[in-house]
Amino acid sequence: MSAEVIIIGWLAVCFVGLFAYSIGRRMGHKEGRSAALCEAPLRLRMDALEKGNCPICNSVSTHATWYNEREEVIR
């Protein structure tokens, strides 16, 4: 085998690896974005219930939070 064939082979391997990496990265970004869109409302709700105020407008709730109610039941 000549050096040219070896170099072309390594370039082909690197190209295929880079192509597979870029496809996997794009698929991962799409899956991560869809998971974040599903989880964001739940996180906002959980923060609001635990802290007793709205994470968006920062208004304070006058009702007992879920976390406080749970502690009272446990005691």
C-alpha positions as CSV (number, residue, x, y, z in Angstrom):
1,M,0.0,0.0,0.0
2,S,1.2,3.4,-0.8
3,A,1.1,6.4,1.6
4,E,-1.6,8.1,-0.6
5,V,-4.0,5.2,-0.1
6,I,-3.5,5.3,3.7
7,I,-4.0,9.0,3.8
8,I,-7.2,8.8,1.7
9,G,-8.5,6.0,4.0
10,W,-7.8,8.1,7.2
11,L,-9.5,11.1,5.6
12,A,-12.6,9.0,4.7
13,V,-12.7,7.6,8.3
14,C,-12.5,11.1,9.8
15,F,-15.1,12.4,7.4
16,V,-17.6,9.6,8.3
17,G,-16.9,10.1,12.0
18,L,-17.5,13.9,11.7
19,F,-20.7,13.3,9.7
20,A,-22.0,10.8,12.3
21,Y,-21.1,13.2,15.1
22,S,-23.0,16.1,13.5
23,I,-26.1,14.1,12.9
24,G,-26.1,12.8,16.5
25,R,-25.6,16.3,17.8
26,R,-28.6,17.6,15.9
27,M,-30.8,14.7,17.0
28,G,-29.7,15.3,20.6
29,H,-30.5,19.0,20.4
30,K,-34.0,18.2,19.1
31,E,-34.7,15.7,21.8
32,G,-33.3,18.0,24.5
33,R,-35.5,20.9,23.3
34,S,-38.7,18.8,23.3
35,A,-37.9,17.5,26.8
36,A,-37.3,21.0,28.1
37,L,-40.6,22.2,26.6
38,C,-42.4,19.4,28.5
39,E,-40.5,20.0,31.8
40,A,-40.5,23.8,32.0
41,P,-44.2,24.2,33.0
42,L,-43.7,21.6,35.7
43,R,-40.6,23.3,37.1
44,L,-42.3,26.7,37.2
45,R,-45.3,25.1,39.0
46,M,-43.0,23.3,41.5
47,D,-41.0,26.5,42.2
48,A,-44.2,28.4,42.8
49,L,-45.5,25.8,45.2
50,E,-42.3,25.4,47.1
51,K,-41.4,29.1,47.5
52,G,-44.9,30.5,47.7
53,N,-44.5,33.1,45.0
54,C,-44.8,33.2,41.3
55,P,-41.4,32.8,39.5
56,I,-42.7,34.9,36.6
57,C,-44.3,38.0,38.2
58,N,-43.0,37.5,41.8
59,S,-46.4,37.9,43.4
60,V,-46.8,36.3,46.8
61,S,-49.3,33.6,47.5
62,T,-51.6,34.0,50.5
63,H,-52.3,30.2,50.6
64,A,-50.1,27.7,52.3
65,T,-47.7,26.1,49.9
66,W,-47.7,22.4,49.1
67,Y,-44.4,21.9,50.9
68,N,-45.7,23.5,54.1
69,E,-48.9,21.5,54.0
70,R,-46.9,18.3,53.6
71,E,-44.7,19.1,56.6
72,E,-47.8,19.7,58.7
73,V,-49.3,16.4,57.7
74,I,-46.1,14.6,58.5
75,R,-45.8,16.1,62.0
